[in-house]
């Protein structure tokens, strides 16, 4: 049983009543404070280390980590020395995970769900395999596919078909068509590829797919470096607010309540520090629960807007966080069911079936060999068992689903993904690399 009286700590340890370990630590969001608070932890549950280094990208789906840090949820469970460090790109996140904190890098991160798999297999690390675990999903929904104002007259939405002729004409005229995403094989890459292919546009033949870090998306579309891009919030809303493009869709329209980011950790760190990993996960789940409360949304967005975190205007974050969508093309709607969810509707639980879809799509586009044993990969990386332990420990056992599969999924174009038959899904797709 743990108890948090206030959110400021002095980093020392002391002796408590029999049967408890008394920790004093300095406030994570106020390192200069000398105020103290007692965190009483059963010695049997005390983390092996109070220290963990986590990375994040300036995207609103990193909010659970930032809030867990700011609100003292990590310290509440004995993780009194957690740092949440901004990364310049997903490539930087990958490189720092390979280094690990012992080499000047990080132990874990807010990360694109497929990346722990690609890193574990050495696919994106020049063959060096760095085993990783997925401990939680951080969110569902909340990404955007955007177009430059060059395509404003087409008013493209969830159906990308109108772009086919426009792209063909521009390409015939010598234009270099570019669709930007954030990391090869990552979620944004897969969303924009799925969307284009559903409209008959081959993302490898009809356009050039390029990598742009999330915080650089708006600047690049402003100067004409790309025609379309997919990225998480707040950058789609900033695109609209700065009038440099419009949003074709929010990704929940492709696949309602689709999985997105994950809490990924180096496997060796988790294996060496199982109690610390559980404590870190418990703090993250509390962060997700806090972020899910409507009364906390405004404060969450104010925190994220700070220079230390996103360094963007509050106005670029708040609307999408409460389900208000101005797509920049005259379409303005309240879509609370499509906004980013952190806890509700099993958003935090890492369904194994969802990881199977991501790996199947990576096979579709040639990032993984066709004969990859994706079930074995999921069993090695997805640690939903640790999620269940953490949820039970914080009194959230009723949020544990009955199955590790969410079942058959249906996409906007009628395509079906049955996690029991990934090959059948691949066979049903017209545009693919296999």
N, C-alpha and C positions, 0 to 999 in steps of 0.2 A: 504494500500500500504506500503510495507517495502522496505528499502534500506540498502545495506551493502557496505561500502566504502572500508574497509580493513578487515582482518580476525583476528584482535587482539582487545580485549575489556578490559575495567576496570569495574569490577562489582559494579556499583552504578547506581542510577537513577537520572535523572535531568529533568529540565523543558525545553520543546521545544516550537516551535511555536504553536499557538493556533490550537487545533484539532489533535495534535500528542503527543505521549509519547516518550521521548528521553531516550534511554538506553545506558549505557556505561558498557562494560564488558571486562574481561581479555580473552586473546586468549585461546581457548580450547586446542590448540596444543602447546601453549607456556605460561603456567600459570604464569611464572615469569615476563612476559612482562608488562610494564606500559604504552605502547602505547594505544591510545584510538581511538574509532570510534563511530560514532553516528548511531544508528539503530532506524529509525523513524517508529513508529507503531501507527495506529489509536487506541485510547484508547478502542474503542468498540471491537477491535480484540486482545487486550493484553492478554497474557496467565494468568491464575489464579496463576500460579507458574512458575518460570523459571527453576525449578529443576526436573530432572527425572533421574533415575538410570536404565540403560539398560545392559543386559548381552549379551555376545557373546561367541561362540566357535571358535577356530582357524580353520575356514573353509572359503574358498573364497566367499561363499554366504553371509558372514557377512560383506562384503566389503561396501555395501551401508551405514550401520550404522557407520563404521569406517571413511569412507570418509566424511559423513555428519558432523562428529565430527571434523575431521582434517581440513576440508575446511571451517568451520564456517557456514554451512547451518542451523544447529539448532539455533545458535545464531542469524542468519539473521531474524528469525521469533520470536525472543524474548525468546527462550529457551537457556539462557546464562549460565545455570548451569547443563548441561547434562554430565553424566559420562557414558562411555562405558567400562564395566568391564569384564575381561576374566573369564570364568567359566571352571572348570576342566573337566566337563562331563555334559551330558544332565540331569543326576540325580541331579547334583549340581544346574543346572539351575532351575529344578523343585522345589527343596527345597527352593531356594532363592526367587522364585516367590510366594511360599506359605507364606514365611515370610513377603514379601513386604518390601519396603524401610523403613517403620516405625519400622520394627522388625530387621533391619540390612541386609535385602535382597535387592531385585530389584523390579522395577515397571513393567518392560517388558523385552523382549529379542528377539534376533535373535533365531528362534526356529523351530524345526521340525513341519510341519503343523498339524499333528494329536495331538500334545501335548496339545494345549489349550483346545481341546475337552476332552482329557483324564483327565486333571487337573480339568476342570469345573465339570466333572461328578464324581470326586473322585476316578476314576479307578486306578490311579497311585499314590494316596496320602493317602492311608490307609483309604479311605472312606470320607476324608475331602474334601468337594467341595469348590473350589476356582474359582468362575466365571471369565472367561477370554474372551477377544475379539481378533479376528484377524483383524488387520487394513490394512494390505497389504501383498501381496506375495513379497518376496524379490528376487526370481529368478525362472527360469525354467532350466532344464537340469543340467549337471555338476557334477554328482556323478559317482563312478566307482565300478565295481565288479572285484575283484582281486583274483588270485590264487597263491599259493606258487609254488616255482620252482619244487616241487615234481611232479607237473602235467604239466611240460613244454613240455613233449613229446606228450601230447594230443592236445596241441595248441587249447584249447577250446575258442569259441567265444560266440556269442549271443545265440547259441543253446547249452544248458547245457547237452544234452543227452549223450555225450561221458563220462561224469562224473559218470553216473549211474552205469556202470559196475565197474569202478575204485573204486568208493566208496564201492560198495558191496564186492569187493575182499578185500579191506583194512579192512572193518568192520569184515569180516569173519576171518581175520587173527588177530583180537583182537585190531585193532586200534580204538582210540577214535576220530572220525571225528568231526571237529568243524568248523562251519560257523559263523563268527562274524558279528555283526551289532552294532548299537550305542545306541538303546533304544527300548524296546519292544513296538510294535505298531507304531513305528516311520517310517519315510520314508525309511531309509536304510534297516530296517527290512522287510518292504513290498517289496522293490525292489528285495532283494536277495531271499525272499520266492517266489515271482512271477516267477523269473527266474528259480529257481530250480524246482518248480512245473511244469512249462511249459515243462521241460525236463523229467518229470516222477519221479522226486526225491521229496520225502515227507520231508519237512524241519523240521518236528517234529519227524519222525520215522527213517529216513535214516541217519540223521546227528544230532549233538547237536548244537543248536543255542545259542550262548553266546553273552554277552554284553561286548564291549570294547570301551572306550572313543576314539574319533577320533584321537587325537594326539598320542595315544599309539598303533595304528594299525600296523605301520611299524615295530616297535620294537618287537611286539608279533609274527608277521609272520617270522621275522628274526630268532627267537629262536625256531621256530617250534610249537608255541602254537595253530595255526589254519591252516586249509587247504584253506579256502576261506573267503573273507570278503567284505563288502560293506561299503563305506564311501565317503564323499565328498572330493573334491580337497582342498589342494594340496597333500593329502596323496596317492592317486593312482599314481600320477606322481613321487612322492618321492620313492614309491615302485619300480618303473622302474629305476629311477636314482641310487638307491642304490643296484640294481640287486638282490633283495631278493624275487622277484615274478614278475608276469606279469598281465596285465589288460585283462580280457576276453572281456570287453566292457565298453563303457561309456553309462550311463543310458538313454540318449536320443535315443539310439538304441532299447531300450525296448518300449519306448513310447515317440515319438518326442514331444519336448516342454512340457514335463511333469512338473507339479508344484512341488516345493521343499520346501524351507524354507519360514517362514512367520515372520512378525513383530507382535508378540503377546504381549498384555498388560493386566494387571489386570483390570477387568471390573470396580471395584470400583474406581481405579485411573482415568480412562477415564470418568466415570460418574461424579466424583467430579471436574474434570478439563477438560471440553470439549474443551475449547479454547486452552489449552496447548496441548491436544491430537491432535488437528488439526494442530497446529504449529509443533509439533514433526513429524507428518505424512508428512507435507509439506517439512520439511527438509530432511526426509528420501527419499521422491520421487525425490528431487533434487540430493541427493546422488546417486540414481539409474540412473538418467539421465546422471550424470557425468561419472559414471562407464561404461555406455554403449558406450561412445565415443571412437572410435579406437585410437585417438591421446592421450587418457588418460591412456591407458592400462599399458604402461610401468611404469608410475608414480604410478598408483594404486598398481601394484605388488611390487614396491620398498617400498611403505608405508607399505603394508601388511607384508613384510618380516622382518620389524624391530622387535627388541627384545620385545618391548612393546605390539606388536600385535601377530604375529605368531612365530617369532624367527626361521625362516627356510630360506634356501638360496633362493634368487630371482629366480634362475634357476629351483626351484621346483614349481614355481607358474606361470611363464610367458607363457610357451608354451600353456597350456590348456586354458589360458585366452585369447589367440588370435586364438584359433581353430586349433592348431598344436597337433596332437596326435601320440606319439610313444608308442605303447602298450607293448613294451618290448618283443615281440615274433616275430619280423620281420615285423610286420604290422606298417607302418608309413604313416599317411594320414593327409591331410588338411581337417578338418571337421568343418568349421565355423558355419554351421547350428546346430551343436550338442554341441557347447560350451555353457558355462553358459551365460544366458541372464538376464539382470537386468531390462530392460525397453522396448526394442523392442518387437514387436509381442505380446503386452498386457501382458508382463511378470510380471508386477507389480500388475495388477488388480487381486483381490482375487475371482476368479470365484466360485460361490457356487457349481456348478456341480463338480468341482474338489474336494471340501471338501466332497461331497457325495461319491466319489470313495474311498477316504481314510477311511471313516467310514464304507463303505461296506466291504473293505478289513479287517478292524479290526473285523467285524462280521465273515468274512470268517475264520479267524484264532483264533476265540474264545476269543478275547480281550473284545468284547462287546456282550451282549445277542442278540440272533437272532431277538427278537421282539423290538429292540431299534428303537425309532422314530427318524431316522437320519435326516429327514427333519426339525423337531422341533429343533434338536441340531444345525443344520446349521443356522437356523433363529436366534437362541440365541447368537451364537458365531461370525459368519461372519458379519463384519460391512463394507461391500462394500459401504454402503451409506456414511460412513465417508471418504472412499477413494475418492469417486466421488466429495465430497465437497472440499477436499484438491486439487485434480487435477484441478478443476475449478478455485480455488483460485490462482494457480500458472500458469494459462493460458494454461492448458493441457486438456481442455475439449474434444479435438478431440481424446484423448486416452481412452475415456470412451467407452467400447463396448456397443452394442445395447442390449445385454441380459446378465443376470447373469449366463447363461449357455453357455459353449463353444460348446455344442452339443455332438453328439455321438463321442466317442474316440475309436481308433483302435490300438491294441497292436501288437508287432512284430510277434506274433504267430497267428494272425488273430482274436483273441478274441475281442469282441465288448462290450464296456460299454456304455449303454444308460442311462443317468441320470434320464430319465423318468421311467425306469424299472430296478432298482438295483437288484431286486429279479431274473429277467431273467438272469442277468449277473452271479449271484451266482449259479443259476441252471445249467449254461453252464460249470462250472468248475468241473473238476474231483477230484482234491485233495483239501480238505478243512476240517474244523473241525465241520461243521454243517451238 
